[in-house]
Amino acid sequence: MKKKLYPALILFVFFFTACKTVPVDSALPADPVTPIKPGVETPTESTVKPIAAPTAPETVSDEDTVVVQFDTITITKQTFKNTKSEIQLVVEDLNKITFSKNFESWQNYLTDEYRKNFSDLAILEKVSASLPVKNVQLRTLKDYFTYVFVPSRQNMRVDDIQFVSPTRVYVIMEIAPKSPAAIYILEKTSGKWKLVLKNQ
């Protein structure tokens, strides 16, 4: 009798343990999981890059505005302002030179071509003939300075400048309202502004 009950007991224990239920809470995951597709990298904290905020387009400074263009060389508003300030200092110095009739200092502002032109007797004769004061005969560069440059360049001022090349400017002064005139033609040579001829 015992031998017959032993296999039945084993089957009963097996059946009882197989039917034991698992608690509901432990069968569900704690957090939802995003399914991973094969071959697709799942973004992590280290791989996700923040989207950069759109940047404002670069604006050109007012001082960098181009006012004059010479082939590949540009003159900006800032360069124009700086040049005008330099020219104003030159004209102030020339005013002092003409007031004191300082021939030696004046020569520091002459280019070689300017000096040579107004030392030429043929040129000086033509200038002499055009002078309002008659019977004045110019024979030297100093004569030109004394009788032409000094009387015609008293109390000059810089109302405007006009670039005619990257290094050459016309110095403009309004002789009368709405009557501008080029009182000097200056060119920067070796870092110094010097007087040049009109057609030089």
C-alpha positions as CSV (number, residue, x, y, z in Angstrom):
1,M,0.0,0.0,0.0
2,K,2.8,2.3,0.8
3,K,4.5,1.6,-2.5
4,K,1.3,2.7,-4.4
5,L,1.0,6.0,-2.4
6,Y,4.6,7.1,-2.9
7,P,4.4,8.0,-6.6
8,A,1.0,9.7,-6.1
9,L,2.5,11.9,-3.4
10,I,5.4,12.9,-5.6
11,L,3.0,13.9,-8.4
12,F,0.9,15.9,-5.9
13,V,3.9,17.9,-4.6
14,F,5.1,18.6,-8.2
15,F,1.7,19.8,-9.3
16,F,1.3,22.1,-6.2
17,T,4.7,23.8,-6.7
18,A,4.1,24.3,-10.5
19,C,0.9,26.1,-9.9
20,K,2.3,28.6,-7.4
21,T,1.6,32.2,-8.6
22,V,4.1,35.1,-8.8
23,P,3.0,38.4,-7.1
24,V,1.6,40.9,-9.6
25,D,4.0,43.8,-8.5
26,S,7.2,41.8,-9.1
27,A,6.1,40.7,-12.6
28,L,6.0,44.3,-14.0
29,P,9.1,46.5,-14.6
30,A,9.6,49.4,-12.3
31,D,10.0,52.0,-15.2
32,P,8.9,51.9,-18.8
33,V,11.7,50.9,-21.2
34,T,12.1,52.4,-24.6
35,P,12.5,49.6,-27.1
36,I,15.9,49.5,-28.8
37,K,15.8,48.9,-32.5
38,P,18.7,46.8,-33.9
39,G,21.5,48.9,-35.4
40,V,20.2,52.2,-34.0
41,E,22.3,53.9,-31.3
42,T,20.2,54.8,-28.3
43,P,20.9,58.4,-27.2
44,T,22.5,58.7,-23.8
45,E,23.4,61.6,-21.7
46,S,26.9,61.6,-23.2
47,T,25.8,61.4,-26.8
48,V,23.0,63.9,-26.8
49,K,24.2,67.3,-28.0
50,P,22.2,70.4,-27.0
51,I,20.9,72.4,-29.9
52,A,22.8,75.6,-30.2
53,A,20.8,78.8,-30.0
54,P,20.7,80.6,-33.4
55,T,23.3,83.3,-33.6
56,A,22.6,86.8,-34.8
57,P,24.2,87.7,-38.2
58,E,27.5,89.6,-37.9
59,T,26.9,93.3,-38.3
60,V,29.5,95.6,-39.9
61,S,30.6,98.3,-37.5
62,D,29.8,101.9,-38.7
63,E,33.5,102.7,-38.5
64,D,34.2,99.8,-41.0
65,T,31.9,101.2,-43.6
66,V,33.8,101.6,-46.9
67,V,33.7,105.2,-48.2
68,V,36.2,105.0,-51.0
69,Q,37.5,102.0,-53.0
70,F,40.7,101.9,-55.0
71,D,41.0,98.5,-56.7
72,T,41.8,96.2,-53.8
73,I,42.4,99.0,-51.3
74,T,39.5,100.3,-49.3
75,I,39.2,103.5,-47.3
76,T,36.9,103.0,-44.3
77,K,35.0,105.7,-42.4
78,Q,37.5,105.2,-39.5
79,T,40.5,105.6,-41.9
80,F,38.9,108.7,-43.3
81,K,38.4,110.3,-39.9
82,N,42.0,109.5,-38.8
83,T,43.4,110.9,-42.1
84,K,41.3,114.1,-41.7
85,S,42.7,114.6,-38.2
86,E,46.2,114.1,-39.4
87,I,45.7,116.6,-42.2
88,Q,44.2,119.2,-39.8
89,L,47.5,119.1,-37.8
90,V,49.5,119.5,-41.0
91,V,47.5,122.5,-42.1
92,E,47.8,124.1,-38.6
93,D,51.6,123.7,-38.9
94,L,51.6,125.2,-42.4
95,N,49.6,128.1,-41.1
96,K,52.3,128.7,-38.5
97,I,55.0,128.4,-41.2
98,T,53.3,131.0,-43.5
99,F,52.6,133.3,-40.6
100,S,56.3,133.3,-39.5
101,K,57.6,133.0,-43.1
102,N,59.7,130.1,-42.1
103,F,61.2,129.0,-45.4
104,E,63.4,126.2,-43.8
105,S,60.4,124.5,-42.1
106,W,58.3,124.8,-45.2
107,Q,60.9,122.8,-47.2
108,N,60.3,119.8,-44.9
109,Y,56.8,119.5,-46.5
110,L,58.0,119.5,-50.1
111,T,58.4,116.4,-52.3
112,D,61.3,116.4,-54.7
113,E,59.0,117.0,-57.7
114,Y,57.4,120.0,-56.0
115,R,60.8,121.5,-55.1
116,K,62.2,120.9,-58.6
117,N,59.1,122.4,-60.3
118,F,59.2,125.7,-58.4
119,S,62.9,126.0,-58.7
120,D,62.6,125.9,-62.5
121,L,63.2,129.3,-64.1
122,A,60.8,128.7,-66.9
123,I,58.0,127.8,-64.5
124,L,58.9,130.8,-62.2
125,E,58.6,133.2,-65.2
126,K,55.1,131.9,-65.9
127,V,54.1,132.3,-62.3
128,S,55.6,135.8,-62.2
129,A,53.5,136.9,-65.2
130,S,50.3,135.7,-63.4
131,L,50.9,137.5,-60.2
132,P,48.5,140.4,-59.3
133,V,51.5,142.5,-58.2
134,K,53.5,143.5,-61.3
135,N,57.2,143.9,-61.5
136,V,57.9,140.9,-59.2
137,Q,60.3,138.5,-60.8
138,L,60.6,135.1,-59.2
139,R,64.0,133.5,-59.6
140,T,64.3,131.0,-56.8
141,L,62.2,128.5,-54.7
142,K,62.5,131.0,-51.8
143,D,61.0,133.7,-54.0
144,Y,58.1,131.4,-54.8
145,F,57.6,130.8,-51.1
146,T,57.8,134.5,-50.2
147,Y,55.7,136.0,-52.9
148,V,53.2,133.3,-53.8
149,F,52.8,130.6,-51.2
150,V,52.8,132.8,-48.1
151,P,50.3,135.4,-49.3
152,S,47.9,132.8,-50.7
153,R,47.9,130.3,-47.8
154,Q,47.1,132.4,-44.8
155,N,44.7,131.0,-42.2
156,M,43.8,127.9,-44.0
157,R,41.4,125.3,-42.5
158,V,40.2,121.8,-43.4
159,D,36.5,121.6,-44.1
160,D,36.8,118.3,-45.9
161,I,39.2,116.0,-47.6
162,Q,38.9,114.0,-50.8
163,F,41.0,110.8,-51.5
164,V,42.3,110.7,-55.0
165,S,44.5,107.7,-54.3
166,P,45.1,105.5,-51.2
167,T,47.9,107.9,-50.2
168,R,46.9,111.2,-51.8
169,V,44.2,113.7,-50.7
170,Y,42.8,117.0,-51.8
171,V,42.4,119.3,-48.8
172,I,39.1,121.1,-49.2
173,M,38.1,124.5,-47.8
174,E,35.0,126.4,-48.5
175,I,36.3,129.8,-49.7
176,A,32.6,131.0,-49.8
177,P,29.3,129.2,-49.0
178,K,29.0,126.3,-51.5
179,S,32.3,127.2,-53.1
180,P,34.8,124.5,-52.0
181,A,38.4,124.7,-53.2
182,A,41.4,122.4,-53.0
183,I,43.9,124.5,-50.9
184,Y,46.5,121.7,-50.8
185,I,47.3,118.4,-52.4
186,L,49.1,116.2,-49.9
187,E,50.6,112.8,-50.2
188,K,51.8,110.5,-47.5
189,T,55.4,109.6,-48.2
190,S,57.5,107.6,-45.7
191,G,54.8,108.2,-43.0
192,K,54.8,112.0,-43.5
193,W,52.3,114.2,-45.4
194,K,54.0,116.3,-48.1
195,L,52.9,118.9,-50.7
196,V,52.6,117.5,-54.3
197,L,51.9,119.0,-57.6
198,K,48.4,118.7,-59.1
199,N,49.4,116.6,-62.1
200,Q,52.2,114.8,-60.3
